């Protein structure tokens, strides 16, 4: 094997190992950061849910404390 071919094989192996290690850590980071379906939150007194946006990656919940035209039904 010539020296040029040896350098190419070495760089290809180094690139492959680097990509596998990076893929492993990125995957582990994403798995650890995903919220569980059992995760809950509690509204404080006076807070109201204004809207919910559900995407493939995350769940956005809009919460407000100011209420206009509040009506009480008994």
mmCIF file of the N, C-alpha and C atoms, coordinates in Angstrom:
data_MODEL
# 
_entry.id   MODEL 
# 
loop_
_atom_site.group_PDB 
_atom_site.id 
_atom_site.type_symbol 
_atom_site.label_atom_id 
_atom_site.label_alt_id 
_atom_site.label_comp_id 
_atom_site.label_asym_id 
_atom_site.label_entity_id 
_atom_site.label_seq_id 
_atom_site.pdbx_PDB_ins_code 
_atom_site.Cartn_x 
_atom_site.Cartn_y 
_atom_site.Cartn_z 
_atom_site.occupancy 
_atom_site.B_iso_or_equiv 
_atom_site.pdbx_formal_charge 
_atom_site.auth_seq_id 
_atom_site.auth_comp_id 
_atom_site.auth_asym_id 
_atom_site.auth_atom_id 
_atom_site.pdbx_PDB_model_num 
ATOM 1   N N  . UNK A 1 1  ? 0.853   -1.163 0.000  1.00 0.00 ? 1  UNK A N  1 
ATOM 2   C CA . UNK A 1 1  ? 0.000   0.000  0.000  1.00 0.00 ? 1  UNK A CA 1 
ATOM 3   C C  . UNK A 1 1  ? 0.905   1.234  0.000  1.00 0.00 ? 1  UNK A C  1 
ATOM 4   N N  . UNK A 1 2  ? 0.558   2.176  -0.810 1.00 0.00 ? 2  UNK A N  1 
ATOM 5   C CA . UNK A 1 2  ? 1.373   3.386  -0.869 1.00 0.00 ? 2  UNK A CA 1 
ATOM 6   C C  . UNK A 1 2  ? 1.043   4.299  0.305  1.00 0.00 ? 2  UNK A C  1 
ATOM 7   N N  . UNK A 1 3  ? 1.890   5.267  0.517  1.00 0.00 ? 3  UNK A N  1 
ATOM 8   C CA . UNK A 1 3  ? 1.697   6.163  1.651  1.00 0.00 ? 3  UNK A CA 1 
ATOM 9   C C  . UNK A 1 3  ? 0.417   6.985  1.500  1.00 0.00 ? 3  UNK A C  1 
ATOM 10  N N  . UNK A 1 4  ? 0.090   7.409  0.285  1.00 0.00 ? 4  UNK A N  1 
ATOM 11  C CA . UNK A 1 4  ? -1.129  8.197  0.049  1.00 0.00 ? 4  UNK A CA 1 
ATOM 12  C C  . UNK A 1 4  ? -2.375  7.398  0.373  1.00 0.00 ? 4  UNK A C  1 
ATOM 13  N N  . UNK A 1 5  ? -2.400  6.117  -0.019 1.00 0.00 ? 5  UNK A N  1 
ATOM 14  C CA . UNK A 1 5  ? -3.555  5.272  0.277  1.00 0.00 ? 5  UNK A CA 1 
ATOM 15  C C  . UNK A 1 5  ? -3.668  5.022  1.776  1.00 0.00 ? 5  UNK A C  1 
ATOM 16  N N  . UNK A 1 6  ? -2.546  4.855  2.449  1.00 0.00 ? 6  UNK A N  1 
ATOM 17  C CA . UNK A 1 6  ? -2.555  4.658  3.897  1.00 0.00 ? 6  UNK A CA 1 
ATOM 18  C C  . UNK A 1 6  ? -3.115  5.874  4.633  1.00 0.00 ? 6  UNK A C  1 
ATOM 19  N N  . UNK A 1 7  ? -2.777  7.064  4.160  1.00 0.00 ? 7  UNK A N  1 
ATOM 20  C CA . UNK A 1 7  ? -3.296  8.290  4.768  1.00 0.00 ? 7  UNK A CA 1 
ATOM 21  C C  . UNK A 1 7  ? -4.798  8.383  4.556  1.00 0.00 ? 7  UNK A C  1 
ATOM 22  N N  . UNK A 1 8  ? -5.261  8.033  3.375  1.00 0.00 ? 8  UNK A N  1 
ATOM 23  C CA . UNK A 1 8  ? -6.702  8.072  3.085  1.00 0.00 ? 8  UNK A CA 1 
ATOM 24  C C  . UNK A 1 8  ? -7.451  7.082  3.970  1.00 0.00 ? 8  UNK A C  1 
ATOM 25  N N  . UNK A 1 9  ? -6.943  5.870  4.128  1.00 0.00 ? 9  UNK A N  1 
ATOM 26  C CA . UNK A 1 9  ? -7.586  4.868  4.981  1.00 0.00 ? 9  UNK A CA 1 
ATOM 27  C C  . UNK A 1 9  ? -7.586  5.341  6.432  1.00 0.00 ? 9  UNK A C  1 
ATOM 28  N N  . UNK A 1 10 ? -6.476  5.910  6.891  1.00 0.00 ? 10 UNK A N  1 
ATOM 29  C CA . UNK A 1 10 ? -6.397  6.418  8.261  1.00 0.00 ? 10 UNK A CA 1 
ATOM 30  C C  . UNK A 1 10 ? -7.413  7.530  8.501  1.00 0.00 ? 10 UNK A C  1 
ATOM 31  N N  . UNK A 1 11 ? -7.502  8.488  7.570  1.00 0.00 ? 11 UNK A N  1 
ATOM 32  C CA . UNK A 1 11 ? -8.450  9.587  7.728  1.00 0.00 ? 11 UNK A CA 1 
ATOM 33  C C  . UNK A 1 11 ? -9.898  9.098  7.672  1.00 0.00 ? 11 UNK A C  1 
ATOM 34  N N  . UNK A 1 12 ? -10.188 8.130  6.825  1.00 0.00 ? 12 UNK A N  1 
ATOM 35  C CA . UNK A 1 12 ? -11.545 7.573  6.749  1.00 0.00 ? 12 UNK A CA 1 
ATOM 36  C C  . UNK A 1 12 ? -11.916 6.876  8.056  1.00 0.00 ? 12 UNK A C  1 
ATOM 37  N N  . UNK A 1 13 ? -10.989 6.133  8.633  1.00 0.00 ? 13 UNK A N  1 
ATOM 38  C CA . UNK A 1 13 ? -11.253 5.463  9.908  1.00 0.00 ? 13 UNK A CA 1 
ATOM 39  C C  . UNK A 1 13 ? -11.440 6.487  11.027 1.00 0.00 ? 13 UNK A C  1 
ATOM 40  N N  . UNK A 1 14 ? -10.593 7.505  11.059 1.00 0.00 ? 14 UNK A N  1 
ATOM 41  C CA . UNK A 1 14 ? -10.707 8.550  12.072 1.00 0.00 ? 14 UNK A CA 1 
ATOM 42  C C  . UNK A 1 14 ? -12.039 9.289  11.948 1.00 0.00 ? 14 UNK A C  1 
ATOM 43  N N  . UNK A 1 15 ? -12.465 9.592  10.736 1.00 0.00 ? 15 UNK A N  1 
ATOM 44  C CA . UNK A 1 15 ? -13.746 10.249 10.494 1.00 0.00 ? 15 UNK A CA 1 
ATOM 45  C C  . UNK A 1 15 ? -14.898 9.365  10.954 1.00 0.00 ? 15 UNK A C  1 
ATOM 46  N N  . UNK A 1 16 ? -14.845 8.082  10.645 1.00 0.00 ? 16 UNK A N  1 
ATOM 47  C CA . UNK A 1 16 ? -15.912 7.157  11.031 1.00 0.00 ? 16 UNK A CA 1 
ATOM 48  C C  . UNK A 1 16 ? -16.041 7.058  12.549 1.00 0.00 ? 16 UNK A C  1 
ATOM 49  N N  . UNK A 1 17 ? -14.929 6.944  13.224 1.00 0.00 ? 17 UNK A N  1 
ATOM 50  C CA . UNK A 1 17 ? -14.959 6.848  14.684 1.00 0.00 ? 17 UNK A CA 1 
ATOM 51  C C  . UNK A 1 17 ? -15.503 8.140  15.297 1.00 0.00 ? 17 UNK A C  1 
ATOM 52  N N  . UNK A 1 18 ? -15.061 9.276  14.772 1.00 0.00 ? 18 UNK A N  1 
ATOM 53  C CA . UNK A 1 18 ? -15.545 10.564 15.272 1.00 0.00 ? 18 UNK A CA 1 
ATOM 54  C C  . UNK A 1 18 ? -17.048 10.702 15.086 1.00 0.00 ? 18 UNK A C  1 
ATOM 55  N N  . UNK A 1 19 ? -17.573 10.309 13.936 1.00 0.00 ? 19 UNK A N  1 
ATOM 56  C CA . UNK A 1 19 ? -19.004 10.412 13.678 1.00 0.00 ? 19 UNK A CA 1 
ATOM 57  C C  . UNK A 1 19 ? -19.803 9.477  14.582 1.00 0.00 ? 19 UNK A C  1 
ATOM 58  N N  . UNK A 1 20 ? -19.302 8.279  14.833 1.00 0.00 ? 20 UNK A N  1 
ATOM 59  C CA . UNK A 1 20 ? -20.002 7.350  15.720 1.00 0.00 ? 20 UNK A CA 1 
ATOM 60  C C  . UNK A 1 20 ? -20.053 7.873  17.152 1.00 0.00 ? 20 UNK A C  1 
ATOM 61  N N  . UNK A 1 21 ? -18.957 8.429  17.629 1.00 0.00 ? 21 UNK A N  1 
ATOM 62  C CA . UNK A 1 21 ? -18.932 8.987  18.991 1.00 0.00 ? 21 UNK A CA 1 
ATOM 63  C C  . UNK A 1 21 ? -19.867 10.191 19.085 1.00 0.00 ? 21 UNK A C  1 
ATOM 64  N N  . UNK A 1 22 ? -19.831 11.069 18.090 1.00 0.00 ? 22 UNK A N  1 
ATOM 65  C CA . UNK A 1 22 ? -20.712 12.234 18.089 1.00 0.00 ? 22 UNK A CA 1 
ATOM 66  C C  . UNK A 1 22 ? -22.171 11.804 18.041 1.00 0.00 ? 22 UNK A C  1 
ATOM 67  N N  . UNK A 1 23 ? -22.503 10.834 17.204 1.00 0.00 ? 23 UNK A N  1 
ATOM 68  C CA . UNK A 1 23 ? -23.878 10.331 17.103 1.00 0.00 ? 23 UNK A CA 1 
ATOM 69  C C  . UNK A 1 23 ? -24.330 9.765  18.445 1.00 0.00 ? 23 UNK A C  1 
ATOM 70  N N  . UNK A 1 24 ? -23.472 9.037  19.123 1.00 0.00 ? 24 UNK A N  1 
ATOM 71  C CA . UNK A 1 24 ? -23.814 8.449  20.414 1.00 0.00 ? 24 UNK A CA 1 
ATOM 72  C C  . UNK A 1 24 ? -24.172 9.526  21.439 1.00 0.00 ? 24 UNK A C  1 
ATOM 73  N N  . UNK A 1 25 ? -23.330 10.565 21.547 1.00 0.00 ? 25 UNK A N  1 
ATOM 74  C CA . UNK A 1 25 ? -23.577 11.604 22.540 1.00 0.00 ? 25 UNK A CA 1 
ATOM 75  C C  . UNK A 1 25 ? -24.778 12.471 22.180 1.00 0.00 ? 25 UNK A C  1 
ATOM 76  N N  . UNK A 1 26 ? -24.987 12.760 20.906 1.00 0.00 ? 26 UNK A N  1 
ATOM 77  C CA . UNK A 1 26 ? -26.159 13.539 20.498 1.00 0.00 ? 26 UNK A CA 1 
ATOM 78  C C  . UNK A 1 26 ? -27.430 12.763 20.790 1.00 0.00 ? 26 UNK A C  1 
ATOM 79  N N  . UNK A 1 27 ? -27.437 11.482 20.490 1.00 0.00 ? 27 UNK A N  1 
ATOM 80  C CA . UNK A 1 27 ? -28.616 10.660 20.750 1.00 0.00 ? 27 UNK A CA 1 
ATOM 81  C C  . UNK A 1 27 ? -28.904 10.583 22.251 1.00 0.00 ? 27 UNK A C  1 
ATOM 82  N N  . UNK A 1 28 ? -27.883 10.397 23.061 1.00 0.00 ? 28 UNK A N  1 
ATOM 83  C CA . UNK A 1 28 ? -28.060 10.322 24.506 1.00 0.00 ? 28 UNK A CA 1 
ATOM 84  C C  . UNK A 1 28 ? -28.575 11.645 25.046 1.00 0.00 ? 28 UNK A C  1 
ATOM 85  N N  . UNK A 1 29 ? -28.076 12.772 24.544 1.00 0.00 ? 29 UNK A N  1 
ATOM 86  C CA . UNK A 1 29 ? -28.525 14.086 24.980 1.00 0.00 ? 29 UNK A CA 1 
ATOM 87  C C  . UNK A 1 29 ? -30.007 14.278 24.665 1.00 0.00 ? 29 UNK A C  1 
ATOM 88  N N  . UNK A 1 30 ? -30.428 13.909 23.468 1.00 0.00 ? 30 UNK A N  1 
ATOM 89  C CA . UNK A 1 30 ? -31.833 14.070 23.077 1.00 0.00 ? 30 UNK A CA 1 
ATOM 90  C C  . UNK A 1 30 ? -32.746 13.169 23.902 1.00 0.00 ? 30 UNK A C  1 
ATOM 91  N N  . UNK A 1 31 ? -32.345 11.952 24.150 1.00 0.00 ? 31 UNK A N  1 
ATOM 92  C CA . UNK A 1 31 ? -33.180 11.023 24.908 1.00 0.00 ? 31 UNK A CA 1 
ATOM 93  C C  . UNK A 1 31 ? -33.341 11.510 26.348 1.00 0.00 ? 31 UNK A C  1 
ATOM 94  N N  . UNK A 1 32 ? -32.270 12.030 26.957 1.00 0.00 ? 32 UNK A N  1 
ATOM 95  C CA . UNK A 1 32 ? -32.348 12.497 28.334 1.00 0.00 ? 32 UNK A CA 1 
ATOM 96  C C  . UNK A 1 32 ? -33.183 13.756 28.462 1.00 0.00 ? 32 UNK A C  1 
ATOM 97  N N  . UNK A 1 33 ? -33.279 14.561 27.411 1.00 0.00 ? 33 UNK A N  1 
ATOM 98  C CA . UNK A 1 33 ? -33.960 15.845 27.495 1.00 0.00 ? 33 UNK A CA 1 
ATOM 99  C C  . UNK A 1 33 ? -35.433 15.772 27.082 1.00 0.00 ? 33 UNK A C  1 
ATOM 100 N N  . UNK A 1 34 ? -35.900 14.664 26.537 1.00 0.00 ? 34 UNK A N  1 
ATOM 101 C CA . UNK A 1 34 ? -37.295 14.574 26.132 1.00 0.00 ? 34 UNK A CA 1 
ATOM 102 C C  . UNK A 1 34 ? -38.190 14.458 27.361 1.00 0.00 ? 34 UNK A C  1 
ATOM 103 N N  . UNK A 1 35 ? -39.253 15.255 27.419 1.00 0.00 ? 35 UNK A N  1 
ATOM 104 C CA . UNK A 1 35 ? -40.148 15.163 28.577 1.00 0.00 ? 35 UNK A CA 1 
ATOM 105 C C  . UNK A 1 35 ? -40.968 13.880 28.515 1.00 0.00 ? 35 UNK A C  1 
ATOM 106 N N  . UNK A 1 36 ? -41.226 13.330 29.664 1.00 0.00 ? 36 UNK A N  1 
ATOM 107 C CA . UNK A 1 36 ? -42.017 12.114 29.694 1.00 0.00 ? 36 UNK A CA 1 
ATOM 108 C C  . UNK A 1 36 ? -43.484 12.463 29.543 1.00 0.00 ? 36 UNK A C  1 
ATOM 109 N N  . UNK A 1 37 ? -44.266 11.502 29.086 1.00 0.00 ? 37 UNK A N  1 
ATOM 110 C CA . UNK A 1 37 ? -45.692 11.725 28.930 1.00 0.00 ? 37 UNK A CA 1 
ATOM 111 C C  . UNK A 1 37 ? -46.377 11.852 30.286 1.00 0.00 ? 37 UNK A C  1 
ATOM 112 N N  . UNK A 1 38 ? -45.732 11.396 31.333 1.00 0.00 ? 38 UNK A N  1 
ATOM 113 C CA . UNK A 1 38 ? -46.311 11.458 32.663 1.00 0.00 ? 38 UNK A CA 1 
ATOM 114 C C  . UNK A 1 38 ? -45.996 12.772 33.372 1.00 0.00 ? 38 UNK A C  1 
ATOM 115 N N  . UNK A 1 39 ? -45.178 13.617 32.748 1.00 0.00 ? 39 UNK A N  1 
ATOM 116 C CA . UNK A 1 39 ? -44.804 14.879 33.365 1.00 0.00 ? 39 UNK A CA 1 
ATOM 117 C C  . UNK A 1 39 ? -46.018 15.802 33.415 1.00 0.00 ? 39 UNK A C  1 
ATOM 118 N N  . UNK A 1 40 ? -46.279 16.391 34.562 1.00 0.00 ? 40 UNK A N  1 
ATOM 119 C CA . UNK A 1 40 ? -47.449 17.240 34.759 1.00 0.00 ? 40 UNK A CA 1 
ATOM 120 C C  . UNK A 1 40 ? -47.009 18.603 35.282 1.00 0.00 ? 40 UNK A C  1 
ATOM 121 N N  . UNK A 1 41 ? -47.844 19.587 35.080 1.00 0.00 ? 41 UNK A N  1 
ATOM 122 C CA . UNK A 1 41 ? -47.624 20.885 35.688 1.00 0.00 ? 41 UNK A CA 1 
ATOM 123 C C  . UNK A 1 41 ? -48.934 21.337 36.316 1.00 0.00 ? 41 UNK A C  1 
ATOM 124 N N  . UNK A 1 42 ? -48.829 22.255 37.262 1.00 0.00 ? 42 UNK A N  1 
ATOM 125 C CA . UNK A 1 42 ? -50.000 22.712 37.999 1.00 0.00 ? 42 UNK A CA 1 
ATOM 126 C C  . UNK A 1 42 ? -50.126 24.217 37.802 1.00 0.00 ? 42 UNK A C  1 
ATOM 127 N N  . UNK A 1 43 ? -51.335 24.662 37.482 1.00 0.00 ? 43 UNK A N  1 
ATOM 128 C CA . UNK A 1 43 ? -51.596 26.089 37.376 1.00 0.00 ? 43 UNK A CA 1 
ATOM 129 C C  . UNK A 1 43 ? -51.698 26.688 38.773 1.00 0.00 ? 43 UNK A C  1 
ATOM 130 N N  . UNK A 1 44 ? -51.149 27.870 38.917 1.00 0.00 ? 44 UNK A N  1 
ATOM 131 C CA . UNK A 1 44 ? -51.282 28.595 40.174 1.00 0.00 ? 44 UNK A CA 1 
ATOM 132 C C  . UNK A 1 44 ? -52.646 29.275 40.198 1.00 0.00 ? 44 UNK A C  1 
ATOM 133 N N  . UNK A 1 45 ? -53.072 29.712 41.358 1.00 0.00 ? 45 UNK A N  1 
ATOM 134 C CA . UNK A 1 45 ? -54.366 30.364 41.490 1.00 0.00 ? 45 UNK A CA 1 
ATOM 135 C C  . UNK A 1 45 ? -54.395 31.623 40.637 1.00 0.00 ? 45 UNK A C  1 
ATOM 136 N N  . UNK A 1 46 ? -55.430 31.772 39.830 1.00 0.00 ? 46 UNK A N  1 
ATOM 137 C CA . UNK A 1 46 ? -55.579 32.938 38.968 1.00 0.00 ? 46 UNK A CA 1 
ATOM 138 C C  . UNK A 1 46 ? -55.000 32.770 37.576 1.00 0.00 ? 46 UNK A C  1 
ATOM 139 N N  . UNK A 1 47 ? -54.302 31.688 37.304 1.00 0.00 ? 47 UNK A N  1 
ATOM 140 C CA . UNK A 1 47 ? -53.742 31.464 35.973 1.00 0.00 ? 47 UNK A CA 1 
ATOM 141 C C  . UNK A 1 47 ? -54.770 30.774 35.083 1.00 0.00 ? 47 UNK A C  1 
ATOM 142 N N  . UNK A 1 48 ? -54.692 31.096 33.788 1.00 0.00 ? 48 UNK A N  1 
ATOM 143 C CA . UNK A 1 48 ? -55.607 30.534 32.806 1.00 0.00 ? 48 UNK A CA 1 
ATOM 144 C C  . UNK A 1 48 ? -54.809 30.052 31.601 1.00 0.00 ? 48 UNK A C  1 
ATOM 145 N N  . UNK A 1 49 ? -55.192 28.928 31.047 1.00 0.00 ? 49 UNK A N  1 
ATOM 146 C CA . UNK A 1 49 ? -54.573 28.445 29.809 1.00 0.00 ? 49 UNK A CA 1 
ATOM 147 C C  . UNK A 1 49 ? -55.242 29.153 28.645 1.00 0.00 ? 49 UNK A C  1 
ATOM 148 N N  . UNK A 1 50 ? -54.449 29.914 27.887 1.00 0.00 ? 50 UNK A N  1 
ATOM 149 C CA . UNK A 1 50 ? -54.973 30.645 26.743 1.00 0.00 ? 50 UNK A CA 1 
ATOM 150 C C  . UNK A 1 50 ? -54.965 29.810 25.474 1.00 0.00 ? 50 UNK A C  1 
ATOM 151 N N  . UNK A 1 51 ? -53.961 28.965 25.327 1.00 0.00 ? 51 UNK A N  1 
ATOM 152 C CA . UNK A 1 51 ? -53.872 28.160 24.118 1.00 0.00 ? 51 UNK A CA 1 
ATOM 153 C C  . UNK A 1 51 ? -52.802 27.106 24.245 1.00 0.00 ? 51 UNK A C  1 
ATOM 154 N N  . UNK A 1 52 ? -52.913 26.111 23.380 1.00 0.00 ? 52 UNK A N  1 
ATOM 155 C CA . UNK A 1 52 ? -51.959 25.004 23.351 1.00 0.00 ? 52 UNK A CA 1 
ATOM 156 C C  . UNK A 1 52 ? -51.552 24.768 21.906 1.00 0.00 ? 52 UNK A C  1 
ATOM 157 N N  . UNK A 1 53 ? -50.241 24.670 21.670 1.00 0.00 ? 53 UNK A N  1 
ATOM 158 C CA . UNK A 1 53 ? -49.711 24.355 20.342 1.00 0.00 ? 53 UNK A CA 1 
ATOM 159 C C  . UNK A 1 53 ? -48.911 23.066 20.487 1.00 0.00 ? 53 UNK A C  1 
ATOM 160 N N  . UNK A 1 54 ? -49.340 22.043 19.766 1.00 0.00 ? 54 UNK A N  1 
ATOM 161 C CA . UNK A 1 54 ? -48.682 20.739 19.844 1.00 0.00 ? 54 UNK A CA 1 
ATOM 162 C C  . UNK A 1 54 ? -47.960 20.471 18.529 1.00 0.00 ? 54 UNK A C  1 
ATOM 163 N N  . UNK A 1 55 ? -46.629 20.360 18.593 1.00 0.00 ? 55 UNK A N  1 
ATOM 164 C CA . UNK A 1 55 ? -45.846 20.033 17.401 1.00 0.00 ? 55 UNK A CA 1 
ATOM 165 C C  . UNK A 1 55 ? -45.189 18.675 17.612 1.00 0.00 ? 55 UNK A C  1 
ATOM 166 N N  . UNK A 1 56 ? -44.505 18.198 16.590 1.00 0.00 ? 56 UNK A N  1 
ATOM 167 C CA . UNK A 1 56 ? -43.844 16.893 16.701 1.00 0.00 ? 56 UNK A CA 1 
ATOM 168 C C  . UNK A 1 56 ? -42.716 16.930 17.731 1.00 0.00 ? 56 UNK A C  1 
ATOM 169 N N  . UNK A 1 57 ? -42.075 18.081 17.888 1.00 0.00 ? 57 UNK A N  1 
ATOM 170 C CA . UNK A 1 57 ? -40.921 18.163 18.772 1.00 0.00 ? 57 UNK A CA 1 
ATOM 171 C C  . UNK A 1 57 ? -41.264 18.587 20.195 1.00 0.00 ? 57 UNK A C  1 
ATOM 172 N N  . UNK A 1 58 ? -42.295 19.412 20.344 1.00 0.00 ? 58 UNK A N  1 
ATOM 173 C CA . UNK A 1 58 ? -42.570 19.939 21.685 1.00 0.00 ? 58 UNK A CA 1 
ATOM 174 C C  . UNK A 1 58 ? -44.025 20.346 21.832 1.00 0.00 ? 58 UNK A C  1 
ATOM 175 N N  . UNK A 1 59 ? -44.392 20.699 23.042 1.00 0.00 ? 59 UNK A N  1 
ATOM 176 C CA . UNK A 1 59 ? -45.744 21.135 23.374 1.00 0.00 ? 59 UNK A CA 1 
ATOM 177 C C  . UNK A 1 59 ? -45.633 22.516 24.004 1.00 0.00 ? 59 UNK A C  1 
ATOM 178 N N  . UNK A 1 60 ? -46.271 23.522 23.377 1.00 0.00 ? 60 UNK A N  1 
ATOM 179 C CA . UNK A 1 60 ? -46.267 24.879 23.898 1.00 0.00 ? 60 UNK A CA 1 
ATOM 180 C C  . UNK A 1 60 ? -47.598 25.144 24.581 1.00 0.00 ? 60 UNK A C  1 
ATOM 181 N N  . UNK A 1 61 ? -47.551 25.712 25.783 1.00 0.00 ? 61 UNK A N  1 
ATOM 182 C CA . UNK A 1 61 ? -48.763 26.048 26.517 1.00 0.00 ? 61 UNK A CA 1 
ATOM 183 C C  . UNK A 1 61 ? -48.680 27.524 26.893 1.00 0.00 ? 61 UNK A C  1 
ATOM 184 N N  . UNK A 1 62 ? -49.664 28.304 26.474 1.00 0.00 ? 62 UNK A N  1 
ATOM 185 C CA . UNK A 1 62 ? -49.709 29.734 26.767 1.00 0.00 ? 62 UNK A CA 1 
ATOM 186 C C  . UNK A 1 62 ? -50.555 29.943 28.017 1.00 0.00 ? 62 UNK A C  1 
ATOM 187 N N  . UNK A 1 63 ? -49.963 30.557 29.031 1.00 0.00 ? 63 UNK A N  1 
ATOM 188 C CA . UNK A 1 63 ? -50.633 30.764 30.310 1.00 0.00 ? 63 UNK A CA 1 
ATOM 189 C C  . UNK A 1 63 ? -50.644 32.260 30.614 1.00 0.00 ? 63 UNK A C  1 
ATOM 190 N N  . UNK A 1 64 ? -51.775 32.755 31.136 1.00 0.00 ? 64 UNK A N  1 
ATOM 191 C CA . UNK A 1 64 ? -51.889 34.172 31.498 1.00 0.00 ? 64 UNK A CA 1 
ATOM 192 C C  . UNK A 1 64 ? -52.527 34.306 32.871 1.00 0.00 ? 64 UNK A C  1 
ATOM 193 N N  . UNK A 1 65 ? -52.301 35.464 33.477 1.00 0.00 ? 65 UNK A N  1 
ATOM 194 C CA . UNK A 1 65 ? -52.917 35.728 34.774 1.00 0.00 ? 65 UNK A CA 1 
ATOM 195 C C  . UNK A 1 65 ? -53.952 36.833 34.688 1.00 0.00 ? 65 UNK A C  1 
ATOM 196 N N  . UNK A 1 66 ? -53.911 37.655 33.636 1.00 0.00 ? 66 UNK A N  1 
ATOM 197 C CA . UNK A 1 66 ? -54.899 38.721 33.471 1.00 0.00 ? 66 UNK A CA 1 
ATOM 198 C C  . UNK A 1 66 ? -56.110 38.173 32.734 1.00 0.00 ? 66 UNK A C  1 
ATOM 199 N N  . UNK A 1 67 ? -57.296 38.409 33.298 1.00 0.00 ? 67 UNK A N  1 
ATOM 200 C CA . UNK A 1 67 ? -58.528 37.936 32.675 1.00 0.00 ? 67 UNK A CA 1 
ATOM 201 C C  . UNK A 1 67 ? -59.433 39.132 32.463 1.00 0.00 ? 67 UNK A C  1 
ATOM 202 N N  . UNK A 1 68 ? -59.928 39.291 31.226 1.00 0.00 ? 68 UNK A N  1 
ATOM 203 C CA . UNK A 1 68 ? -60.841 40.394 30.913 1.00 0.00 ? 68 UNK A CA 1 
ATOM 204 C C  . UNK A 1 68 ? -62.255 39.841 30.795 1.00 0.00 ? 68 UNK A C  1 
ATOM 205 N N  . UNK A 1 69 ? -63.191 40.562 31.315 1.00 0.00 ? 69 UNK A N  1 
ATOM 206 C CA . UNK A 1 69 ? -64.583 40.162 31.187 1.00 0.00 ? 69 UNK A CA 1 
ATOM 207 C C  . UNK A 1 69 ? -64.879 38.854 31.890 1.00 0.00 ? 69 UNK A C  1 
ATOM 208 N N  . UNK A 1 70 ? -64.332 38.687 33.067 1.00 0.00 ? 70 UNK A N  1 
ATOM 209 C CA . UNK A 1 70 ? -64.512 37.433 33.793 1.00 0.00 ? 70 UNK A CA 1 
ATOM 210 C C  . UNK A 1 70 ? -65.971 37.275 34.208 1.00 0.00 ? 70 UNK A C  1 
ATOM 211 N N  . UNK A 1 71 ? -66.514 36.100 33.939 1.00 0.00 ? 71 UNK A N  1 
ATOM 212 C CA . UNK A 1 71 ? -67.889 35.788 34.326 1.00 0.00 ? 71 UNK A CA 1 
ATOM 213 C C  . UNK A 1 71 ? -67.857 34.563 35.231 1.00 0.00 ? 71 UNK A C  1 
ATOM 214 N N  . UNK A 1 72 ? -68.698 34.603 36.226 1.00 0.00 ? 72 UNK A N  1 
ATOM 215 C CA . UNK A 1 72 ? -68.767 33.500 37.162 1.00 0.00 ? 72 UNK A CA 1 
ATOM 216 C C  . UNK A 1 72 ? -70.109 32.802 37.000 1.00 0.00 ? 72 UNK A C  1 
ATOM 217 N N  . UNK A 1 73 ? -70.090 31.533 36.726 1.00 0.00 ? 73 UNK A N  1 
ATOM 218 C CA . UNK A 1 73 ? -71.314 30.739 36.575 1.00 0.00 ? 73 UNK A CA 1 
ATOM 219 C C  . UNK A 1 73 ? -71.456 29.807 37.771 1.00 0.00 ? 73 UNK A C  1 
ATOM 220 N N  . UNK A 1 74 ? -72.604 29.810 38.366 1.00 0.00 ? 74 UNK A N  1 
ATOM 221 C CA . UNK A 1 74 ? -72.823 28.940 39.520 1.00 0.00 ? 74 UNK A CA 1 
ATOM 222 C C  . UNK A 1 74 ? -73.892 27.936 39.243 1.00 0.00 ? 74 UNK A C  1 
# 
